[in-house]
Amino acid sequence: MHVSDLMKFPAACAQAAARAVQQVLAGKVPEVLLPASDPNRQYIDDIEITGGSVRVTAYSPCYTWHGNAPTCTVTATGDTVTSFHGLTTSGYRYCYDSASGRIDIWRDGDTAYGDLGSRRFVPEVAAWAQAIGVEPSLSIIETLQAAARELDESKGGA
Amino acid sequence: MIRIAINALHTFPSACARRAAIAASEVASGAVPAHLQDGIPDADGVLVDEVLVDHRSISIRTVQVGPAREPDVRPYFWLRLEYDDVVEFTGQQSGWSYSYDQYETPQLVVSMDDQYPDSEPVDRDFIRTVSAWAQSFGIEQSLASHATEAGAGGVR
């Protein structure tokens, strides 16, 4: 997966971190390193550059209902994303690594697997994964299947 | 508490320290140090091999590489800046280890490098040069450093 692919991931912190990685690859240290006063704006918390590898962590200056700040950490070697993981504003955690080639999603603080209950974020991630050839986890597949069943039932009931 | 500006390291008797100071200025001005991008050392063999930036501090690590240098004897320098001030640094050079930590003990501590191989020559001038550097910036040296400096003429 290329860093530019992550720019299309449906989480603002992931996009902000990917943008920062691109800046580093272009030879610029991202300017935003302080929590922004704008609650809708993500900020870069820290950057680590070691040899050919770049790791960037972005945060959003707001909190999920669990009290955690939405975030994303991206690690890239050159233009290739080796891993990224984070938490969305809506309380979903996500994780990808190039070794497995799979993206996983779960609800923050929840150990249950299966339908995640998301009818927007998870389907968006599934579409993103399909577009770039990333394998979705079982929980993503089961969420899509549950959403499809609901759609069928609503059509049947109409 | 003594304020050590990054410019002070431009005269520190170590190529790694000088490169780290340049790299820190580059990062502070928004540029990624060049040798992190192409992964090769510059002409004097000093490589910037790590940069960490957060909202409060910048850390830089440099290392001197070369075909004849084994990893164990490669001089290095690690530096941490907070809001443009040098608050911590550590390094190894020519058989010596040195460190400074503004919050821990604001003294320059220099000692013999235990890991330095007996086959490599120890630079006896280094401790005197670093001592003069510290004095010129008003940086206190530890008692151990003074004792080491006094005994430097007879080492190895």
HADDOCK unambig.tbl for C-alpha pairs under 7 A between the chains (distance, minus, plus):
assign (segid A and resid 24 and name CA) (segid B and resid 32 and name CA) 6.65 0.50 0.50
assign (segid A and resid 27 and name CA) (segid B and resid 31 and name CA) 5.81 0.50 0.50
assign (segid A and resid 27 and name CA) (segid B and resid 32 and name CA) 4.87 0.50 0.50
assign (segid A and resid 28 and name CA) (segid B and resid 30 and name CA) 5.60 0.50 0.50
assign (segid A and resid 28 and name CA) (segid B and resid 31 and name CA) 4.61 0.50 0.50
assign (segid A and resid 28 and name CA) (segid B and resid 32 and name CA) 5.42 0.50 0.50
assign (segid A and resid 29 and name CA) (segid B and resid 27 and name CA) 6.60 0.50 0.50
assign (segid A and resid 29 and name CA) (segid B and resid 30 and name CA) 4.72 0.50 0.50
assign (segid A and resid 29 and name CA) (segid B and resid 31 and name CA) 5.44 0.50 0.50
assign (segid A and resid 29 and name CA) (segid B and resid 32 and name CA) 5.81 0.50 0.50
assign (segid A and resid 31 and name CA) (segid B and resid 30 and name CA) 6.98 0.50 0.50
assign (segid A and resid 33 and name CA) (segid B and resid 54 and name CA) 6.36 0.50 0.50
assign (segid A and resid 33 and name CA) (segid B and resid 55 and name CA) 4.81 0.50 0.50
assign (segid A and resid 34 and name CA) (segid B and resid 55 and name CA) 5.36 0.50 0.50
assign (segid A and resid 45 and name CA) (segid B and resid 54 and name CA) 5.69 0.50 0.50
assign (segid A and resid 45 and name CA) (segid B and resid 55 and name CA) 6.25 0.50 0.50
assign (segid A and resid 46 and name CA) (segid B and resid 53 and name CA) 5.42 0.50 0.50
assign (segid A and resid 46 and name CA) (segid B and resid 54 and name CA) 4.14 0.50 0.50
assign (segid A and resid 46 and name CA) (segid B and resid 55 and name CA) 6.88 0.50 0.50
assign (segid A and resid 47 and name CA) (segid B and resid 52 and name CA) 5.56 0.50 0.50
assign (segid A and resid 47 and name CA) (segid B and resid 53 and name CA) 5.02 0.50 0.50
assign (segid A and resid 47 and name CA) (segid B and resid 54 and name CA) 6.39 0.50 0.50
assign (segid A and resid 48 and name CA) (segid B and resid 51 and name CA) 5.70 0.50 0.50
assign (segid A and resid 48 and name CA) (segid B and resid 52 and name CA) 4.37 0.50 0.50
assign (segid A and resid 48 and name CA) (segid B and resid 53 and name CA) 6.44 0.50 0.50
assign (segid A and resid 49 and name CA) (segid B and resid 50 and name CA) 5.58 0.50 0.50
assign (segid A and resid 49 and name CA) (segid B and resid 51 and name CA) 5.01 0.50 0.50
assign (segid A and resid 49 and name CA) (segid B and resid 52 and name CA) 6.32 0.50 0.50
assign (segid A and resid 50 and name CA) (segid B and resid 49 and name CA) 5.57 0.50 0.50
assign (segid A and resid 50 and name CA) (segid B and resid 50 and name CA) 4.42 0.50 0.50
assign (segid A and resid 50 and name CA) (segid B and resid 51 and name CA) 6.46 0.50 0.50
assign (segid A and resid 51 and name CA) (segid B and resid 36 and name CA) 5.47 0.50 0.50
assign (segid A and resid 51 and name CA) (segid B and resid 39 and name CA) 6.00 0.50 0.50
assign (segid A and resid 51 and name CA) (segid B and resid 49 and name CA) 5.46 0.50 0.50
assign (segid A and resid 51 and name CA) (segid B and resid 50 and name CA) 6.72 0.50 0.50
assign (segid A and resid 52 and name CA) (segid B and resid 36 and name CA) 6.92 0.50 0.50
assign (segid A and resid 52 and name CA) (segid B and resid 37 and name CA) 6.86 0.50 0.50
assign (segid A and resid 52 and name CA) (segid B and resid 39 and name CA) 6.92 0.50 0.50
